């Protein structure tokens, strides 16, 4: 009971408790890092089912599975760097970071901008009062 | 400023949309801001067309002739607002539905304009100013570094380290005062962000990120838009 109470009060403890059964998020534990090939395969099958993935060939599936395994490790890293959120398997878990950027991002950053406002722009917002 | 604020509670935010495999986040950010501004101007919430921006907005930055809005290959919300000022406005989602591809020609019909931009502004990197502009003008188009969003499932994101290189356009719809931050052992304020990756991503399509230190560059590219009332034929 003391352990449970300590965990409830200090979620940091939960970060290092491995939980291979965790399918989605890793907020509660390990998942991903250190999983054996069979466990990764089980996670990947679950991912395919959940997000309706089918791949053109066995080679493509094997490649996507390796990307997925890398993303499990990445999610775990993100979980450590961002403990207030839950990170884990998402619909993007079979995409490399580069593929993800190409397909789902697309903000063109303006050169020469400071704080999102172009120097000397006539579109700079006036300062609003915030004390009332 | 209120300690908590959410434009969804005021009916100013349409349902979560899905950009598909197309780098058109900037168009969803821009249209979402105009949807909110149009709601404030007219009292009616209309879902507006992103595809019109994808197909028709090729506006370039005056200072960088080669930096233009390019459909699924990316764009910028402020240049989208420039396009909207010039073109007259956005059609509704129903009249110009989203396809998630940018190979088609522009089918913009001026007679079907559902919302028009009156003016737009960029907001300084000051969280109080961002909150004030949010409350006064409606949801804000913002840029963010999306590196943690690929694996995000829920909660308040507050990474120790996150690049401030902006690569994703989203919509700031509100803020809260008390999201629990386990590493700091206290409640931390956060922004509420509408994304365009469908409802199955994140918290029903939304992302919460902590306020206070420009995490992931969230405070550094913020623009607000105001709308004029239009009559639809």
Interface residues (C-beta under 8 A of the other chain):
Chain A: X10 X11 X12 X24 X25 X27 X71 X74 X75 X78 X81 X82 X83 X84 X85 X86 X87 X88 X90 X91 X92 X93 X95 X97 X100 X101 X102 X103 X104 X105 X106 X107 X108 X109 X110 X111 X112 X113 X115 X116 X117 X118 X121 X123 X124 X125 X126 X127 X128 X129 X130
Chain B: X1 X19 X21 X22 X23 X24 X25 X26 X61 X63 X64 X67 X69 X70 X72 X73 X74 X75 X76 X78 X120 X121 X122 X123 X124 X125 X128 X129 X131 X132 X133 X136 X143 X146 X147 X148 X150 X151 X152 X153 X154 X155 X156 X157 X158 X159 X160 X161 X165 X166 X167 X168 X169 X179 X180 X181 X182 X183 X188 X197 X198 X200 X201 X208 X210 X220 X221 X222 X223 X224
